[in-house]
Amino acid sequence: MAAAISKVPLLLQPKTRTFFALWSIVSLFLFLYHGVPALRHHLFQSSSTARPQYDFTEGLFDNTFQTIGTGTTSTNNDAAAAVTVTSSRESRIADALHDSNVTVHLVLATRAQDDVSWATDPGRLRIPGVANLRVVRYLSDAADAPYRPPVLHKGREALMYLTYLHDFYDALPDVAILVHAEDYAWHAEPTMGTSMSTMLSRFDLREVLEDDAENEVQKKTTKSRRTRPSNRSPLDHAPEQISERDSGLEKRKDSGRRGYANLRTGWLHACPDWINTTKTPAESVKQEEPFMREAFLANFGPGVSENGVFSQQQQPEVPEILAGPCCSQFAVSRAAVRSRPRAQYKRSMDFLATTPWSDYIAGRTWEHLWPFLFRGAARDCPVEWKALCRMYGVCFATAEAQTRWAERWRERESLREPLEFWQELGHPRVAARARGRMRELGEWLRKELAVAVRRGEDVEGVGWEGVGDVYEF
């Protein structure tokens, strides 16, 4: 104790006091300049189930189901106009389907820990024109769940989807909508704030509704026609010239009653030629791509028929290209599901349950097979700006306008990295510039989006006749 006390005078030396004063000043400066901005922007970040921190669409799609003409407390004129016209559009869809008594199952592929309250909250989700909505939640990790796949922890969402289609085959609704557990996720449409509840609250069910009598499958035997899409992929490179429709495949006509629609319309990581089934592991950078040929044959090659007898059918030709919007979230009609025998779904369930492939590979192969299952189409790439308009009433004036919007949205997304906590802690000025640019882009994106929503109200038939065939480039 005496020795410690004897050292106290040393701490009071002028040089020591100067050192500690300088150290305190530098520490305070660093804390104020680096620490405070980072803490201010990150300490109270939204949780993953809440609205994303940098969402620019807040208010644009809120109060969707107010009566037309109802005001809004928003000070943003574009937002107020969007709310008004959205209310009108949803009312028109509901009126068109009023006498149809449409039934819908919302099938959720989930884990026990997932929060799916958004799916049962009428303040967040209300599909226009739906008389009867039933939420069917499948759990991949709960052996006692009423709805679960035959094998837990396998096949990702694909096994849960196929289990539902098999088990409910004789009790299907008019439309089944199959989605993941999250409301906000990157694989939902950016134009609707990457929110699945917003997408479904704007989704026009007539895109997939069809009568059983209309479930006529057309054989395409004409030669494939080469054409160049008028809307470019969101990727930086221009898409290659592709055939508009693959020849020799069974398809339905695009009459506004297709029976199947991917809920996402974007071409990023999807179209026009995302998967090539001829690629070897050495040639491909997409992990599931070298497995796609074998997966196609395992699910659609010669096998067990509806009556349980082994089929001697000719082995099908494996399409060279498989393409369609990503991420396995779609709506499908009863007739489209029943265009395949129930045994097909059992066969595909067995494939996922017994394959020696990793769960990642096996599940991802099915991301590229849904269009072929329901439409016989190896390539299912809608014109992005047309599909957005017809399905969701978000109508950009031209393909170029939609592409420009998508490019600026991607630019805004690229600015997120400098805003990460440790990045901002080390480079506060860079983060400040990025945040300013994000605000600038967000204002532009919001303004253009509000105009597109208003335009959706002006398109005759809520988008159908105005844009025409969404596969006509």
Disulfide bonds with the S-S distance in Angstrom:
Cys271-Cys381 2.07
Cys326-Cys327 1.99
Cys389-Cys395 1.98
